[in-house]
Amino acid sequence: MSHGLPLFPVYLMDFLGAILMVCLSIMAFRYAKDLVTKHPKSVLFSYLFWLSISFVALSISRSFGHAVRFILMFWGETGLWKLISPFSGGLNTMTFVSVGILTFYYPNIRGVMALIREEAEAVRSAKEELEATHRELRELNRTLEDRVRIRTQELMLSQQKFRRLFENSKDAIFFCDEKGCISDMNQSGVELLGYTEKEEVVGLPMKEFFNKPMEWRTYYASICRDGFIKDFEAEFLKKDGSTINMIISAAAIRDEKGKPTGCEGIAKDITAFKKMTEKLIYSEKMAAIGQLAAGVAHEINTPLGIILGYTQLLKEDFENDQEILKELEIVEKQTKNCKRIVSDLLSFARSTSTAKFDEVDVNECLKHTVALIRHSLEMDQIELVLELTESIPKIYGDKDRISQVFLNILTNAHQAIGEKGLVMIRTRYDTKKMRVFIEIGDSGPGVPDEIKTKMFDPFFTTKPVGKGTGLGLSVSYGIIKELKGVIEVFSPPEDEIFRKKGINTVFTIELPLESDGPEPENPIVQRYCMCER
């Protein structure tokens, strides 16, 4: 007791408090250990773990000291307590200092925690920004995919349009590489050049298709110098050796540095256009010559009639003077020749209104004309073969003028052969076209290419002076034109039968059944056909 109060309850509370402090500190240590185990990277939980260890050590040290003191004092061993008490106090001090040190270290821990929170906040912000950026990228990616899909569709449509234009164009569309070789060409261009497959053309030098080297040099120089060429006319060589007229527009293809890498262009076939232009020019020329011939014939016809009349009167006056009579007969003969030439000129220039149209049997007309010339042909040992198709319908025309055409052509054949040869005449009827065809062939030397284009020109002749006026075929052409027919010359002939018989030249006459009807599909000015094989 002290001051009259018993101390046992105080000691008991102190002893029990020490035991309770040990239990609580151990519980705190266990919870701190669980937190560290679950969150090993947490700085705060690590701090609490070490702090709970310090508290456990402090509580055990203090509780042990108190418990030993009470036990020793209870047994009356106060001297022993005095001996070990300094060690107990030192241990308490050390554990208390460790708790204090850990407590004072808390501000640093708080700073570390604040830094960690800042970094965590920065990480969170960065994560939010990254997520936002990811959403934007995802949206952009989706939009980009839509744009790419739309652009791809547009490119496909554009490519399809270009491909349709490329393949369906009736003109030749071509591409060449830097060496001047064809790298691509549409099917129409391949067929224009006489080929069937594109592979036959691809890889061939463009130069090989130019028939004239000068035209190729002009084309190539313009592409290299100006980078393009427009509406350039050139003659192209086809696979079979024939030629066609083309008009070309092309441009050079350059890379990013401006270096030529090839060319692209379009070529249009203008062969038919050029032929039609030539026919129109010829038609105009024929009309002008016809007007001139009519005027000249009428002017010359009157004095020729006077000369012939006076010559015949003088013949009556000099019937008994044979020498003068013979000279007058020469004058009369030459005057009649002049009148015949004038008559041919008038026939050439005569309008259709002067013709006497009626039904004409072509076979009968041919037989009548052949009867007139057969004797002269036989005299020169020229064989005459007729292959006339029976039941040919009659045509509507002028019989005398048709006979004149046959006579002119047969006379031309006779003069071409000279002696010992063959003249072959055939007739046939085309039921689809409803036209009659007359073919007159001869075994003469044939017609050179440079003469074919001039055969029907007025006054053109290859015969010596005095043996031809150059009007026979021109007059024949004019008559067939009035009948709305077509006259052509083939040398050599297309028909194998003619060639086997030695025929080198064939005149083909095509006549409609109704010559006063509409114009035929083929223009009348079609004079000749370049059909050499």
VENLINQUI-V503840 format. One record per pair of residues at least 12 apart in sequence whose C-alpha atoms are under 10 Angstrom apart, sorted by the first residue. I is the first residue (numbers start at 1). GAP is how many residues later the second one is. Records with the same first field share a line. If there is no record, write none. Layout:
I->GAP / GAP
This chain:
11->55 / 56 / 59
12->55 / 58
14->49 / 52 / 53 / 56
15->48 / 49 / 50 / 51 / 52 / 53 / 54 / 55
16->47 / 50 / 51
17->42 / 46 / 49
18->41 / 42 / 43 / 44 / 45 / 46 / 47 / 48 / 49
19->40 / 41 / 43 / 44 / 45 / 47 / 48
20->39 / 43
21->34 / 35 / 37 / 38 / 39 / 41 / 42
22->33 / 34 / 35 / 36 / 37 / 38 / 39 / 40 / 41 / 42
23->33 / 36 / 37
24->28 / 31 / 32 / 35
25->26 / 27 / 28 / 29 / 30 / 31 / 32 / 33 / 34 / 35
26->26 / 27 / 29 / 30 / 31 / 33 / 34
27->25 / 29
28->20 / 21 / 23 / 24 / 25 / 27 / 28
29->19 / 20 / 21 / 22 / 23 / 24 / 25 / 26 / 27
30->19 / 22 / 23
31->14 / 17 / 18 / 21
32->13 / 14 / 15 / 16 / 17 / 18 / 19 / 20 / 21
33->12 / 13 / 15 / 16 / 17 / 19 / 20
34->15
35->13 / 14
36->12 / 13
42->71 / 74
43->66 / 67 / 69 / 70 / 73
44->62 / 65 / 66 / 68 / 69
47->55 / 56 / 58 / 59 / 62
48->54 / 55 / 58
50->48 / 49 / 52
51->47 / 48 / 49 / 50 / 51 / 52 / 55
52->47 / 50
53->42 / 45 / 46
54->40 / 41 / 42 / 43 / 44 / 45 / 46 / 47 / 48
55->40 / 41 / 43 / 44
56->39 / 43
57->34 / 35 / 37 / 38 / 39 / 41 / 42
58->33 / 34 / 35 / 36 / 37 / 38 / 39 / 40 / 41
59->33 / 36 / 37
60->31 / 32 / 35
61->27 / 28 / 29 / 30 / 31 / 32 / 33 / 34 / 35
62->26 / 27 / 29 / 30 / 31 / 33 / 34
63->25 / 29
64->24 / 28
65->16 / 19 / 20 / 22 / 23 / 24 / 26 / 27
66->19 / 22
68->13 / 16 / 17 / 20
69->12 / 13 / 15 / 16 / 19
163->23
165->21
166->19 / 20 / 21 / 22
167->18 / 19 / 20 / 21 / 22
168->18 / 19 / 20
169->17 / 18 / 19 / 20 / 97
170->16 / 17 / 18 / 19 / 21 / 22 / 97 / 98 / 99
171->15 / 16 / 17 / 18 / 19 / 21 / 75 / 95 / 96 / 97 / 98
172->13 / 14 / 15 / 16 / 17 / 18 / 19 / 20 / 21 / 74 / 76 / 93 / 94 / 95 / 96 / 97
173->12 / 13 / 14 / 15 / 16 / 17 / 75 / 76 / 77 / 91 / 92 / 93 / 94 / 95
174->12 / 15 / 16 / 28 / 32 / 76 / 89 / 90 / 91 / 92 / 93
175->27 / 31 / 75 / 76 / 77 / 78 / 87 / 88 / 89 / 90 / 91
176->26 / 27 / 28 / 29 / 30 / 76 / 77 / 85 / 86 / 87 / 88 / 89
177->26 / 28 / 29 / 75 / 76 / 83 / 84 / 85 / 86 / 87
178->74 / 75 / 76 / 81 / 82 / 83 / 84 / 85
179->24 / 26 / 27 / 82 / 83 / 84
180->23 / 24 / 25 / 26 / 27 / 40 / 81 / 82 / 83
181->20 / 21 / 22 / 23 / 24 / 25 / 26 / 27 / 81 / 82
182->19 / 20 / 21 / 22 / 23 / 24 / 25 / 80 / 81 / 82
183->16 / 18 / 19 / 20 / 21 / 22 / 23 / 79 / 80 / 81
184->14 / 15 / 17 / 18 / 19 / 80
185->13 / 14 / 16 / 17 / 79 / 80 / 81
186->12
189->12 / 77 / 78 / 79 / 80
190->12 / 48
191->47 / 48
192->44 / 46 / 47 / 52 / 54 / 75 / 76 / 77
193->16 / 43 / 44 / 45 / 46 / 47 / 48 / 49 / 50 / 51
194->43 / 44 / 45 / 46 / 47 / 48
195->43 / 44 / 45
201->38
206->14
207->12 / 13 / 29
208->28 / 29 / 30
209->25 / 26 / 27 / 28 / 29 / 30 / 34
210->24 / 25 / 26 / 27 / 28 / 33 / 36
211->23 / 24 / 25 / 26 / 27 / 30 / 31 / 32 / 33 / 34
212->22 / 23 / 24 / 25
214->20
215->17 / 18 / 19 / 20 / 21
216->18 / 19 / 20
218->14 / 16
219->13 / 14 / 15 / 29 / 30 / 31
222->28 / 29 / 30
223->27 / 28 / 29 / 30 / 37 / 39 / 40
224->27 / 28 / 36 / 39
225->27
226->25 / 26
227->23 / 24 / 25 / 26 / 27 / 33 / 36
228->21 / 22 / 23 / 24 / 25 / 35 / 36 / 37
229->19 / 20 / 21 / 22 / 23 / 36
230->17 / 18 / 19 / 20 / 21 / 35 / 36
231->15 / 16 / 17 / 18 / 19 / 35 / 36 / 37
232->14 / 15 / 16 / 17 / 18 / 35
233->12 / 13 / 14 / 15 / 16 / 34 / 35 / 36 / 37
234->12 / 13 / 14 / 33 / 35 / 36
235->12 / 34 / 35 / 36
236->33
240->293
241->292
242->288 / 289 / 290 / 291
243->28
244->25 / 26 / 27 / 28
245->22 / 23 / 24 / 25 / 26 / 27 / 28 / 29 / 30
246->20 / 21 / 22 / 23 / 24 / 25 / 28
247->19 / 20 / 21 / 22 / 23 / 24
248->17 / 18 / 19 / 20 / 21
249->15 / 16 / 17 / 18 / 19
250->13 / 14 / 15 / 16 / 17
251->12 / 13 / 14 / 15
252->12 / 13
275->251
276->247 / 249 / 250
278->247 / 248
279->244 / 245 / 246 / 247 / 248
280->243 / 245 / 246
281->244
282->174 / 175 / 243 / 244 / 245
283->241 / 242 / 243
285->172 / 173
286->62 / 63 / 170 / 171 / 172 / 188 / 192 / 239
287->61 / 62 / 191
288->61
289->56 / 59 / 60 / 168 / 169
290->55 / 56 / 57 / 58 / 59 / 60 / 61 / 168 / 188
291->54 / 55 / 57 / 58 / 59
292->53 / 57
293->49 / 51 / 52 / 53 / 54 / 55 / 56 / 57 / 165
294->48 / 49 / 50 / 51 / 52 / 53 / 54 / 55 / 56
295->50 / 51 / 54
296->46 / 49 / 50
297->42 / 44 / 45 / 46 / 47 / 48 / 49 / 50 / 52
298->44 / 45 / 47 / 48
299->43
300->38 / 39 / 42
301->37 / 38 / 39 / 40 / 41 / 42 / 45
302->37
303->32
304->28 / 31 / 32 / 34 / 35 / 38
305->30 / 31 / 34
307->24 / 25 / 28 / 29
308->20 / 23 / 24 / 25 / 26 / 27 / 28 / 31
309->23
310->18 / 22
311->14 / 16 / 17 / 18 / 19 / 20 / 21 / 24
312->13 / 16 / 17 / 19 / 20
313->15
314->14 / 15
315->12 / 13 / 14 / 17
341->128 / 129 / 130 / 131
344->125 / 127 / 128 / 130 / 131 / 132
345->113 / 114 / 126 / 127 / 129 / 130
346->129
347->54 / 124 / 127 / 128 / 129 / 131 / 132
348->110 / 123 / 124 / 125 / 126 / 127 / 128 / 129 / 130 / 131
349->126 / 129 / 130
350->125 / 128 / 129 / 132
351->127 / 128 / 131
352->46 / 126 / 127 / 129 / 130 / 131 / 164
353->129
354->44
355->42 / 43 / 44 / 45 / 46 / 124 / 127 / 128
356->40 / 41 / 42 / 43 / 44 / 45
357->38 / 39 / 40 / 41 / 42 / 43 / 44 / 126 / 158 / 159
358->36 / 37 / 38 / 39 / 40 / 41
359->34 / 35 / 36 / 37 / 38 / 39 / 40 / 154 / 155
360->33 / 34 / 35 / 36 / 37 / 38 / 39 / 40 / 42 / 153
361->30 / 31 / 32 / 33 / 34 / 35 / 36 / 38
362->26 / 30 / 31 / 32 / 33 / 37 / 40 / 41 / 65 / 74 / 75 / 76 / 149
363->23 / 24 / 25 / 26 / 27 / 28 / 29 / 30 / 31 / 63 / 64 / 65 / 75
364->24 / 35 / 39
365->34 / 35 / 37 / 38 / 39 / 41
366->20 / 22 / 36 / 37 / 40 / 41 / 59 / 60 / 61 / 72
367->19 / 21 / 36
368->35 / 39
369->31 / 33 / 34 / 35 / 36 / 37 / 38 / 39 / 41
370->14 / 16 / 33 / 36 / 37 / 40 / 55
372->35
373->34 / 37 / 38 / 41
374->36
376->35 / 38
377->33 / 34 / 36 / 37 / 38 / 40 / 41 / 42 / 43 / 44 / 45 / 46
378->41 / 42
379->40 / 41
380->34 / 37 / 38 / 39 / 40 / 41
381->37 / 38 / 39 / 40 / 41
382->32 / 35 / 36 / 37 / 38 / 39 / 40 / 41 / 60 / 61
383->36 / 37 / 38 / 39 / 40 / 41 / 59
384->37 / 38 / 39 / 40 / 41 / 58
385->37 / 38 / 39 / 40 / 41 / 55 / 56
386->37 / 38 / 39 / 40 / 41 / 54
387->37 / 38 / 39 / 40 / 41 / 52
388->37 / 38 / 39 / 40 / 50
389->37 / 38 / 39 / 40
390->37 / 38 / 39
391->37 / 38
392->35 / 36 / 37 / 38 / 43 / 44 / 45
393->35 / 36 / 41 / 42 / 43 / 120
394->42 / 118 / 119 / 120
395->40 / 41 / 88 / 116 / 117 / 118 / 119 / 120
396->87 / 115 / 116 / 117 / 118 / 119 / 120
397->82 / 83 / 85 / 86 / 87 / 114 / 115 / 116 / 117 / 118 / 119
398->81 / 84 / 85 / 117
401->74 / 75 / 78 / 79
402->74 / 77 / 78 / 81
403->73
404->68 / 71 / 72 / 75
405->67 / 68 / 69 / 70 / 71 / 72 / 73 / 74 / 75 / 104
406->32 / 34 / 70 / 103
407->65 / 69
408->63 / 64 / 65 / 66 / 67 / 68
409->31 / 32 / 33 / 63 / 64 / 67 / 97 / 98
410->13 / 14 / 15 / 30 / 31 / 32 / 97
411->61
412->30 / 32 / 56 / 60 / 61
413->27 / 28 / 29 / 30 / 31 / 92 / 93 / 94
414->28 / 29 / 30
415->29 / 48 / 52 / 53
416->26 / 27 / 28 / 29 / 30 / 31 / 46 / 47 / 89
417->25 / 26 / 27 / 28 / 29
418->25 / 26
419->25
420->23 / 24
421->21 / 22 / 23 / 81 / 82
422->19 / 20 / 21 / 22 / 79 / 80 / 81
423->17 / 18 / 19 / 20 / 21 / 79 / 80 / 82 / 83
424->15 / 16 / 17 / 18 / 19 / 74 / 77 / 79 / 82
425->13 / 14 / 15 / 16 / 17 / 81 / 82 / 83
426->12 / 13 / 14 / 15 / 82
427->12 / 13 / 81 / 82
428->82
429->81 / 82
430->80
433->79 / 80 / 87
434->77 / 78 / 79 / 80
435->50 / 74 / 75 / 76 / 77 / 78 / 79
436->49 / 73 / 74 / 75 / 76 / 77
437->48 / 49 / 50 / 71 / 72 / 73 / 74 / 75
438->49 / 68 / 69 / 70 / 71 / 72 / 73
439->48 / 49 / 50 / 67 / 68 / 69 / 70 / 71
440->49 / 63 / 65 / 66 / 67 / 68 / 69
441->48 / 49 / 50 / 52 / 57 / 58 / 61 / 62 / 63 / 64 / 65 / 66 / 67
442->56 / 59 / 60 / 61 / 62 / 63 / 64 / 65
443->55 / 56 / 58 / 59 / 60 / 61 / 62 / 63
444->58 / 59 / 60 / 61
445->46 / 47 / 58 / 59 / 60
446->44 / 45 / 46 / 47 / 57 / 58 / 59 / 60
447->42 / 43 / 44 / 45 / 57 / 58 / 59
448->43 / 44
449->42 / 81 / 83
452->36 / 37 / 38 / 39 / 75 / 76 / 77 / 78
453->36 / 74 / 75 / 76 / 77
454->20 / 73 / 74
455->15 / 16 / 17 / 18 / 19 / 22 / 34 / 72 / 73
456->14 / 15 / 16 / 17 / 18 / 19 / 20 / 21 / 22 / 31 / 32 / 33 / 71 / 72
457->13 / 14 / 15 / 16 / 17 / 18 / 20 / 70
458->12 / 13 / 14 / 15 / 16 / 17 / 19
459->12 / 13 / 14 / 15
460->12 / 13 / 14
461->12
473->14
477->32 / 47 / 48 / 50
478->46 / 47
480->29 / 30 / 31 / 35 / 44
481->30 / 34 / 42 / 43 / 44 / 45
482->33 / 34 / 42
483->27 / 28 / 29 / 30 / 31 / 32 / 33 / 34 / 36 / 41
484->26 / 27 / 28 / 29 / 30 / 31 / 32 / 33 / 34 / 35 / 36 / 38 / 39 / 40 / 41
485->24 / 25 / 26 / 27 / 28 / 30 / 34 / 35 / 37 / 38 / 39 / 40 / 41
486->22 / 23 / 24 / 25 / 26 / 34 / 36 / 37 / 38 / 39 / 40 / 41 / 42
487->20 / 21 / 22 / 23 / 24 / 37 / 38 / 39 / 40 / 41 / 42
488->18 / 19 / 20 / 21 / 22 / 37 / 38 / 39 / 40 / 41 / 42
489->16 / 17 / 18 / 19 / 20 / 38 / 39 / 40 / 41 / 42
490->14 / 15 / 16 / 17 / 18 / 38 / 39 / 40 / 41 / 42
491->12 / 13 / 14 / 15 / 16 / 37 / 38 / 39 / 40 / 41 / 42
492->12 / 13 / 14 / 38 / 39 / 40 / 41
493->12 / 13 / 14 / 15 / 38 / 39 / 40
494->12 / 37 / 38 / 39
507->21
508->20
